[in-house]
Amino acid sequence: LDVQFVFSGADRGEYPNGMPFAASDLLSPVVLQRALDDIDGLPADVDAAWLGDRMAVSAHFPDANELRQQYRQRLGGDLSLAEIRELESAFSRDFQRGARTSARLFLITGRSDLPVGDILQAMPAAWADYMREEYGVFRTNRTLYGARAVSAGMFTESDPLMTYLILRQQVGLLQQNVELLQEEPNSGNVRDPESGLGLADIQARASQLEELVLEGQLPQVLEVVAYQNPEQAERFLEVRVAQQQQNLALLQSKSAGRRGGWHGSRRR
């Protein structure tokens, strides 16, 4: 099983709280026991000691060949001895950094009664849970919303205006998720598993959905609602007008403050 470590400090051999980190931490006895506790139906003789004797972890750098090729090309020019040594040092640093952030787990056994895949998959999760619970090395004070935050029944049971408002709310939750994830180390590596989109692409598409699609459909939605429930449409428009007036007043206040500061600077 290949494991990639994307938390802050992994490339320096440190946990986010500064504790020393090594891929072999995944094979500590407490992590092994936690992983076994999460798997049902294991044979009675399989315990942490038995598993520890048969598991191994090694450095695994999938981009090593590409990195070597990049540095070979850079070494192909007419370089001085000092430049060559500088490139060699840079290659060594980049290689060590890459090797620290990836590892490969092995379970060496000929037994056919073991769910080898389940055991290997349980190891990284058990290690992360242990380090978070016992040492607090990973953040847990954030709220992310998943697909379950949206119920399909909302749309079949709601009127057109309520459906519009629910969609606006869900787009807001998605944008909140993206903003929280962008604060995390290595957020540039995050990809949606289905579309392959990165966070910036997801954020851009969410903004397009909100500004072009949802706002563009609002006149048609209000037309339907005004026919079905004129009072509801009127209340919605009153709220929107009040919000826009507040936004306008805020912008005018900021603009007046900036003009006052500019005139003051001119007098000085």
N, C-alpha and C positions, 0 to 999 in steps of 0.2 A: 504494500500500500504506500503510495506517495503522499507525503504531507508537506504542505507549504506553510511557513510561519510568516504572517504579514503584520504582526503587532510591532509597535514602536520599540526599537532597540534590538530586535532579533538579529539584524545584520551586524551588530556589535557584540553579540553574545550576552545580551542583558534583557531581563524582563522590563516592562514599562516602569516598574517601581525601583529599578536599579539592581535587583538581585541577579546573580549570574545565571545565565541560561545555556543549556546544552540540549541537543535533541535526545540524548540518553535519559533526560528527565521523564520521557514518556514511559520508560521501563522501570520506574521506581516501584517498590513493592506496594505502596498504597495506591498508586494508579492502576497497577495490575489488578488489585483486589476490587477496586471500584468498577473497572471494566467488566470483570467476571460477575459482579453483583447485578449488572444491567442486562445480563444475558440469561434467558430461561432455558431449562432443559439440558444443562451441561452435565457430563458424567461426574460422579461423586469424587473421583480421584483427581480431577482437574482443579488445582488451587493456584494461588499466586506463586508459590515456590516452583511448582511444576511448570507453569507458564513462563516464568522468568528464565528457566534453564533452556527454553526452546525459542525464545524471541531474541531478535537482534535489530539494531537500528544502524544505518550507515548514512553518511553524507550523500546527497543526491542532487546534482546540479544539472538540470536538463538543458540549460543554455550554455554549458561549458564549451562545446565545440564552436558555437557562434562567437563566443567571447574570444576564444583563441584565434579564430579567423580574423576578427576585427583587429586584434593587436598584431598579427602577422602582416596585415596590409599596412599598418602604420609603421612597422619596422622595415618595410620594403624600400623606403626612401633613403636618401643620403643623409644619415643622421650622425651626429657626433657621439662620442662615447658617453658623455653626460646625458644626452637625450635618450640614448638607448637604456641606460640605467634607470632613468626616470620612468620610461615606459614599462620596464620590467617591474618596477616597484608598484606602478599603477595597476598593472595586470594582476600582481599578487594580491593587492588590496581588493580589487573587484572580484577576483576568484574566491577569496576567503569570504567575502560578503555574500556572494551567491550561494556558496556551500553551506553557510550557516542558516540560510532561510529556507532550505529544503532538506528533506530526509526521506528515507525509504525504510519502512517497517517490514520485517520478515517474521513469519511463524514457521519454524522448521519442525515438521512432524509428518509421519506417514499414516496417522490415524484417520480413518474415514468417518468416525463418529463425532467429529468436531465441526462446528460451524465456523470454519477458518475466516471467512469473509466477515462474519458478524463480530468476531473477536478483534480483528484488525480495525474495523470501523469504530468499535467502541473505545479503542485506546486514546485517540486524540480528544474525543469528547470527554472522557473520564479525566484526562490530564488537565484540560482547560477548566472543567468544573472544580477540580481540586485546587488549582492555583488561584482561581477566583475566590472560592469560599474560604480557604485557609490563609491566603496571603494578600488577597485583594489586588491582584496585579492587573486585572482587566476591568474596564468600566461596566457597571450594571445600572447606573442611574440615568438611563435614557429610555424613552418610550417610543417604540416603533409599531406601526400599524400594519397588519397583514391583510390578505385578501378576505379574511373572515370578518373584517370590520365592515364589509359591504354584504348585505343580504339581498339575494335576487328578489325576495318577496317585497322588499321596499318599493321596487319599481312597478310591480304588478298591482300593488295595493294603493299606490299614491296617485294623486291627480298630477297633471302636467307641470304645474308650478312647483309642487313639492319635489317631483322627480328632478327638475332643474336644480333646485336648491341642494338636494342630496348629492347630485353629481358635482356641484361646485365644492361641497364639503369634502368629498372623497379626493378630488384633485388637490385640495389644500392639505389633506393628510399625506398624500404622496409627496408633495413638495416639502412638507415637514420632515418626512423620512429622509429625503435626499439631503436636506440641509444638515441633519444630525450626522448622517454617514460621512458627509464631506469634512466634518470636523475630526474624523478618526485618522490615525496614521495609515498610510498606504491606501487611502480611499480611491486613488487613481486606479487601483487594481480591481475594484469592485465591478462586477458585470452581472447583468440580469441573466439567469441561467437559460431562459427561453429565447429572448431576443438577442442576447449578446451585447446589449447597449450598456455603455458606461453611465456613471451618475450624471455627468454634464449633458449627455444626450437625452437621458430620461427627463431631466429638469427642463430642457428646451422643449421637448415634446409636450410635457405637462403644461407649460406656459402657452404653447400654441393651442392646445386643446381648450384651455380656459379662455384665452383672448379671442381666438378666431371661431372655434366651433360653438362653445357654450354661449358666449356673448352674441354671436351671430344668430343663434336660434331664439334668443330671448324675445324679439318682436313677435315671432310666430307663436311662441308659448303664451305670451300675454294676450294675443288675439283670441286664442282658444279659451283661455281662462276668463277673459272679459265677457265672452258669450255665455260661458257656463256659470260663472260666479263673479259678477261685476264688483261686488264688495271686496272680495279677496284680491282682485287685480288692483283695485284702488288703494288698498292698504299697502300692498307690495310697492307700488309706485311712490306712495308717500314716504315710505322708509328709504327707498333709493334716493329720492330727492333730498331728504334730510341728510343722508350720508354724503352726498355730493356737495351739499352746502357746507358741511363741516370740513370736508377736504379743501374746498375753495377758501374758506376762512383761514385754515391752517397755512395754505400756500401764500395767501396774501400777507399773513403775519410774518412769515419767514422772509418774504420778499421785502417788506417794509424794514425789517431789521437789517437786512443786507444793505439796502439803500442808505439807511442811517449810518451804518458803519463806514460805507464808502464816502459819504459826504464829510464825516468826521475826519477821515484820513486825509481828505483833500484840504481841510482847514489847517491841519497840522503841517 
